[in-house]
Amino acid sequence: MLKKLLLPTFFLTLSFYAFSQTPCEDGFAGIYPCENVDLLSMMPSSEVGGGGMNDVWGWTDPADGTEYVLLGRSSGISFIDISDPVNPVYLGDLPTHTTNSSWRDVKVYDNYAFVVSEAGGHGMQVFDLTQLSSVETPPAIFEEDAHYSGFGDAHNIVINPESGFAYGVGTGTFAGGLHIVDIQDPLNPVIAGDFSQDGYTHDAQAVTYNGPDEDHVGKEIVFACNANSLTIVDCEDKTDCQQLSRSEYEQSAYSHQGWLTEDHRYFLLGDELDEVQLGNNTKTLIWDCEDLENPVLIGEHLAETPAIDHNQYVNGNILFQSNYKAGLRMLDLVDVENGNLSEVAYFDVFPADDNTGFQGSWSNYPYFESGVVAVTHMGEGLFLVKPKLMELDVDTVQFCSADEVSFSGVLKEGFAGPVSLSVSNLPEGATVEFDQDEGLTPPATFNFTLSNFPPADTTTILFTATGEFFTYSDSLVVITEELTTYYIDNDADGFGTSFTTIEACEQPDGFAEEPGDCNDGNDLVYPGAPGTMENLDNNCDGTLSGDEFGFCAGDLNQDLIVNSADLLILLGDIGCEGNCVADLDNSDSVSTSDILILLSFFGVDCSE
């Protein structure tokens, strides 16, 4: 940020509440305007050490993958565990080395944080980040592990993580230019060189160059924002840095900060004061650095808002900008070679307005493998957000587990392909089939079919889309209904047999929910059916009784009268089991029960 223009009294203090996970829906995540970015959590200043927020960086513990936010504040650096970004934990504070200041900056090398500030006599603090994993009772007050006093105040710290050299910029040494420090032994930093030819440097990026200019591949190159120019310096020899080019541009107000594309071909530069002094909307200058000795300004991107630009960083094909009152803005670099950028997502931490003014987001850190982006709000605190350039068209589905159901999802503009799709956390036996799961080029729609999910179950499955640079995920809650067994019902009497069954959530045609039909070809025979006086086991209880008997039950010799001749036949059949002539009660045996049935019909004239 431009010094002298921001004073502590500029910090806007609002009444606000801490926000937890809130998806971006219909253009808002809670009170915050957004597009394709969800809010995971917000930690107010009072919960992260107090004071005003400024710079932010990140570190991932190589021992266990835990991600930490390093949050710059007016009075120190806060350390925050975001292994659960919905419930982040403030671990403690590294206080300022001297006094408070609105300007503080932090970068990381080899598991150490390096902190500078514009506070007088501050120098560079060195802090061992590995101790964060052993904090037992947060918040703790930490102490620096080493200190470099080769300069006092500094506006910024620039580090090439590949080489182990740090650059203090905007210091009181070397005309405010590059103050080069060897930090390869982090606890024993020593001066390694300087560059003052072009005067004051406000911010910079130092890289081991791997771009298109073959004359400089493999060298340490610094891209410096020097108030009114982009200045490129060869610092392979730290004791003899050589200026390769100094490029001014029309309508410059204050060349503030910028970042290279992944291929080191283009440099995206923000001018902090052109929106204020010239009245244009947020402007990003696009430099083609194919020839480091002759960069060419090939385009300017004008945003839809007049907010002032501040810090910006490239990750993959996305430029992550912190534009003060307009908050976090994500620009797609797919057509950068033609001088074009396009906004694909945003999260506005300052919902009141998007006008010019030194309030809102100072900086962001977009390099966590989890996809979480840390965004500072100078007056309020820390926001943890997550871009979402892949989205399913549903978040919860309910269906019969016996069915197959299909839905769709979308890969949004800015998601660099080709993209492959996968799904995890599936129940055993369940399947998800995509119409295409590889080689998709966003923006694109994909379809998928769910099948073989267990019945009466609720599970959350995770869809993952992996592109050239980023991986995005979306979850789907799957609720399956309980299955019912249905039985074939050929006679449509409402009862079926177990010869043919089907499991379904709704009753199919030709099937009954109740089993037990002992004659599926007669709709007068089923469990509980009334008798028809036809000598049928109408109610399927295995015996004849009551009105199930025919009028001439017991006429065993079929002479149309029930008499002693029939009784003699029955008595001769006593003890029979199985298919018995005198089995009047359908019990598969002949016993006294059958004698009693015959005697109840004794003397009946069946011819009448």
N, C-alpha and C positions, 0 to 999 in steps of 0.2 A: 504494500500500500504506500501511496505517496506521503512521505513525512511532511509535517507542518500543516497538512490539510485536515487531519483527523485528530481531534482532541477528545479526551475522555467524556466531555460534556455532550459529545455527539452520540454517545451510546443511547439507543432508544430502550427505555425500560417499559415493558408492557405487563399487564396482568395476564398470566397464562397458566396453563395446567400441563403437567407431564402427560404425554400421549404414549399409549402402547400400540401394538400392531394394528394398523388401519389400512386396509386396501384402498387403492385409488379407484374410485367408482364414480362415474358420471362427472369426471373432472375435478373431484375433490377427495382428499384423504383427511377426514375430519374437517378442519377449517382451512386446510392448505390446498391451494390450487395445484393440480398435477396432471400428468399424462404419462402412462406406462411406467410409473414409479410408485411403489408401495412404501408406506411409512412403517418401519419396524418398531422404532421407539424414539423418544425424545427425552434427553436428560437436561433439565434446567440448570442454569449456572450455579444455583445454590446447592445442587447435588454433585457437582464436579469440581468443587474448590472455590467457586466464587470469582468475581471480577469479570472483565470483558474477555470474550473469546477472540482469537486471531487465527494463527496457522494450525494445521492439523496434518499429521502423518500417521503411518501405521507400521506395525511389526508383527510377524508371525513367528512364533517360537518353533524352531526346527525340531525341538525334542518331542513335541506332542501336537503341533499344528494349531495351538491356541492363537487366536487373533487378538491383537491389542490396538487400541486407538491411543495415539500420543497427541494430546490436545493442548495447544498453546493458549495461555491466558495472560492477562496483564501482570499477574503475580507469580507465574510459574508454569510448569508443565504437568498436566494430569495424565494418569495412566488408567485406562479403562479396558477391562476384560469383556470382549464381545463374543465369546464362544457361544453364548446364547444372546443374539442381538436383540431379541424382544425383551430380555431382562438383563441388560448390561450391568457390570459391577465396577464401581469406582474404587480402584485399589489404593490411590493415594496421590501425593503431590511432591514434585521436585521444586522447591521454592527458587525464586530468582536469586542469582548470585549477588546482586546488589539491591537495586530498587525496582519498583514496578514500572512497566512501560506498556504502551498500547501495541508495540511491535515486538514480537517474539517469533522465532522460527526454529524448526527442528527437522532434522533428517537422520537417517539410519545407515550405519555401516557395520557389518560383522557383529550383529547383536548388541551394538552400542548406539545410544542416542547422542546426537551432538546438537547442543542448544545454544543459540545466540539471541541477543536482544539489543535494542537501541538504548537500553538503560546504561548510563555512564559506568565505565569500568567493568562491564559484565563479562567480557571475554567469551570463551567457548566452554560450556560445561560438557563433561563426558559422563554418561550414565550407563551402567551395565544392565541391559534389559532382562537378562536371564533371571535376575532376582525377583521379577514380578510373579513367577510361578510359586514362590514360597511365601507370599504374603498371607499370614494366618488371620489377622484381625484388621481388615481394611476399615477406614482409610488410614494409610500410613504416611508419615512424613519421611521422604527419602533424602539422602545426601548424595552429592555428586561423587563419582569415583575418581575423576581427574579433572584438571582445569588447564585451559590454554589461555595465556595472558598476552600473547603476541599482538593482539588488538584489544581495544576496550569495547566500544559499542559497535554493532554491526547490524545492517538492515536485514541481511539474509545469510543463510548458509547453503552452499551448493556442494553436492557430493557426487562423484563418479563411483558407483558401487563396484564397478569392475576393476578399478585401479587402486582404490584406497586413498584418493586425494580429495581434500575438501577445499572449498573456495569461500572465504569470507568476502562478502561484497557489501558495498556501502559502509565500509569501516572508516576510521579516521586515519588509515594508513594508505600509502600508495595511491593518493589522489582519489580514494574511494573505489579504486579498481579491484583487481583480483589479488587477494591475499591468500596465497596457496599454502596449505598445511598438509603434511604427510601424516595420515592417520592409520597407516597400515598396522602399526602397533597402537591400538586405540587409547591405551592408558598413558602413552608417551608421545603425544602429538608434537611435531616439530615443524618449523617453517621450512618450506621447500622452494619458494620462489614468489614472483609477483608479476603483475602486468598493470601498468598505469598509463600507457600511451594514450588511451582514449578516455581517460578520466573516470568519472563516477559510473559504476555499474549498479543498477537497482536490483536486478535478478538475473539468473542465467540458468542454463542447463549444460552440464559437462558430460560428454559421452566418449566412449571408445568408438571412434567413427567407423561405420560400416555402410556408408551410403554410396551413391553413384560416382562421386569424384574420386577416381582411382588413385590420384596423387596423394590422398590423405587417408586412405583406408588403413585402419589399425592404429591411428594416432589419437591422442587425447585432444578433442576439439571442444571449445567452449563457445556456446551461442549466447551472447550477452545482450540484455536490453539496457541500453545506455541513455535513457532519458529522451533522446530524439533520434535514435538509430538502432538498427540491428547490427551488432559488431561481432564478427566471427574471428576467433583467436585459436591458433595452433599452440597448444601447451604441452606437446609431447616432451619438450625439454623445459622443465619448470623454471630453470634458471635463465631461459632465453625464449620466452613466449613471443610468438610472431603474429601480428595482426594480419589476417588474410583479407578481410574486407570490412568496410564500414558503410552501411546502406541507410541513408536517410529516406524519408518519404514525405509526400505532400500532406498537408493538413495534420502534421504531427503535433501532439500536445504533450504527451508523456509516454514514451515507450516503456511499458511497465513490466510485462512478464510474458513468456511464451513457452511452447513445447514442440518438440519434433514429432513427426509421424514415425511409426515403427520402422520404416525403411530408411530413415534419416534423409529423406528427399525434401520434405516440406516442413517449414517452420511456421507455426500458427502464433501470431503475436497479438497481444491486447494492448491498446493505448488507453490508459486509465482516465485521461482527462478530455478526450475528444468529445465525449457525450456531453460533458459540462460546458466546455468552451465553444464547441462548434454546433451543438444541438442535434447531432445525428443520433440514430438509434445505436444500440450496442453493436460495435464494429469489431470484426476479427480480420486481421491482415494475413493474407496467405502468400508466403514467400517460397519460391522454387529455388532450392539450394543445390541443384545439380552441379553447379560450379561454385565451390565455396568462396572463390575469389570474386564472384560476380553474381550474387543472389538477385533474383528477379521477382518483383511484386506482381503476381499474376491474378490476384482477385481480392475482393473485400466482401465479407459476409455481413449483411445488416440484419439484425434480429428484429422481431416484431415489437420489442419493448425498448424504451429509452434508458434502461438501467445501465449503470456504470459497470464495465467489466473489471474483474480482478484476477484471481488465479485460475489457471486452466492446465489440464493434464491429458495426455493421450494414452489410452489403453486400447489396443487392438485398432478397430476402425472407428472408435468413438472418441470425440473430444469432450471431456467433462469440464464444464465451465462453472465457476462461481461468479455470478454476476450480481453482486450486492442485492438490491431489492428484488431482482427477478429470481434469485435463488440458484439452484442447480439446473443447468441446461446441458442437454446431451445432443451433440451434433454429429451426424454421420459424415464420414470422410470418403465415402465411396467415389465421389466425383471431384476429389480435391485436385487432381491433376489438371482439371479444367477451371480451377479457381472457384469451385462451388462447394458449399456446405449446406446441410439441411438438418433442421431440428427434428429429432425423433422422439424425445422424451424430456420431461422436466419435473422438478419438484420445487415449488416456490415457498421458501421458509418465511417470507415476508408478505403475508397476504394483503396487507393494507393497500399497497400500490406497487407498481414497477417503475417508478420514476427515478430520475437521477437523485443521488443522495448516498452518503457513506454509512448506510445501515444495511443489515441483512447478512448475506453469506460472504465471508472472507475467503474461505478456501474449502477444498474437498480432497479426499483420498480415495481413489477408485481402484486400488490394486489388490484388495483382498481376494483370495481364491474363492471364498464363499459367495462373492458377488455383492456383498454389502458395501455401500458407499458411505463414508463418514463425511458429514457436511456441517460446517460451523455456522452459527448465527452469532454475530458479535455481541448482541445485547441479551440473548436468551439462553444459549447453550449449544448442545450437540444433538444433531439429528442423525439417526441411522436409517438409511433408506435402501431399497433394492429395486433396481430396474427390472422390468418385466416385458421383454420383447417376444415372449411366447405365452399364449393364453388359451385355455380350453373354453369352449362355449358354455360349459356347465361346471359348477363346483360340487354339486351333489346329485346323484342319480339313484333312483329306486326302481327295481324291476324284479320280475320273477327269475329265480336262478336257473330255471329251465330254458329261458329265452336267450336269444342273442339281440343285443341292442347296439345301435350305432350313434356316434356323436362326432363332433369335429373340433378342430382347434386352428389357431392362426399363428403364423410366424410373421412378425411385424417388420416394417421398414426399419433399417438400421442394424438388423441382425445379419451379420456377414456370413454367407454360406460358402460351400455347400453345408447343409444341416442334416444331421442324422437324429433319429428319434429312438428313444428307448423307454421302458417302463420298469419300475421296481416295486418291491413290497407286495407282490401278487400272492394271494392265498394259493395253497397247493392245488394244482390242477386247473386253476383259472388261466385264461388266455386273453391277450389283447392283440388284435391283428390290425396293422396299419395298411391303408391303401398304398402308401409309399413311406418307407422309413429311412431312406438314404437319398442323398443327392438333391435335397430340396433347396430351392433358391428363393429366399424371402424377397418381397412379401408373398406369402403363399398360404393356402388353406390345406389342411390334412384331415383325413377321416380315419376313424378307428372303431373297431367292433369289440365289445366285451362279451365273453361267453364262459360257461363252465364255472361260474362263481358258486361257492357253497351256499346252501339255503340258510335263511334266518341269520344273516351275518352282516356286520358292519365293518368295513375296512377302508383305510385311506391308502391309495396307491399314488405313486409319484411318477409323473411324466417328465422326461428330461430331453431337452433339445441341445445338441452340441454343434456349434458352428466353428468357423475358422479361428475365432478369438475367444468367444464367450460361450458359456453354458447357462441356459435358463431352465427353470423348472416350474411346474404347476401341479398342484395336488387335486385329486378327485376322491370324494367320499362316495363309496359304493355301498348301498343298502339293498340287500336281497330279501325277498319275501319268503315265508315258510312254504314248503311244498306239501301238497296233500295227495294221498294215493287215491285214485279213482278206479272203478271196476267196470268191466264191460257189462252193458245192460241191454241185451238183445230184445227183450220184450217190453222195454220202456216202462217197467212198473216201479222204478225208483230204487231198485236193488239190483246189484250185479254179482258176478262170480269172480273168483280169483284166477280163473283160467287166463284172462288178459287184463293187465293193469297198466296204468300210466300215472306218472307223477307230474303234477301241474299246479299252478297257483289259482287257476280258474277252471271250473268244471267243463270238460269238453263235451260236445254232442255225442250221444250214444254211450255215455258212461255215467255211473252213479257214484255218489260219495259213500253209500252204505253197501257193504258186502252181504253175503249170506243167502242169496237166492238159490233154493234147492232145485228149481226148474226154470231156467232162464228162457224157456220157450213158451211159457204160459204166464200171462200177466195177472192170473188169479192166484198165483202161488208166489209168496214172498214172506219174509219174517213179519209176523203180526197180522197177516191177512185173515179176513173172516172166512168161515167155512162155507162151502158151496153145496154141501150134501151130495158130493160126487165121489165119496171115498178117496178124496185127495188130501194129502198133508198140506193144506193151504198155507198154514203159518210156519212151515218148515221147522217144526220142533221135533221131528223124528217119529211122531206117533199120530194116530187118528184120535180125535176126541170131539165131543160135542157135535156141532152142526157140520163137521167135516164128514161124518158118516152118511152114506147113501140111505135111501128109504129101506132097502132090503139088505142091509148089512147082516151077514150071517147065513145067507142063502148059498151055502157052499156047494150044493149039488145042482144049483141053478134050476130047481123045479118050481120056482116062483112061490115057495112057501118056506118059512123058517120053522122046522120041526125037529123031531127027535133024530131023523136021518142026518140032519146037518150036525146035531150034537155028537152023534157017533163018529162022524168024520173028524170033528175037532178033537175028540178024546183020543182018536187014533194018531193025531198029529202032535199030541202033548210031548214036549221035550225037543221038538224040531227046532233047529237054528239055521238061519240063512233064508233061502227062498222057500217059504212054507205056505202051503195052501190056506191054512187056517190062521195065518198071522193077521188078525183083524185090526190090530192097533199099530201095524207097521213098525214093530219093535225088533224085527228080524229073529223072533222066537215065538213059540206058542206056549202060553202059560195060563194061569187062572184068570189073568186080565182078559184074555180072549174069550174064556168061558162066560165071564160076566157080561161082555159085550153081546155075545150070541143070545144069552138068556134074556137080555133087555129087548131083543127083537123077536123072542120066541112066540110063534103063532101068527106072525104078520103074514098076510096074504099079499104077495107082491104083484098079483095080477089086478088088484083093484086100483 
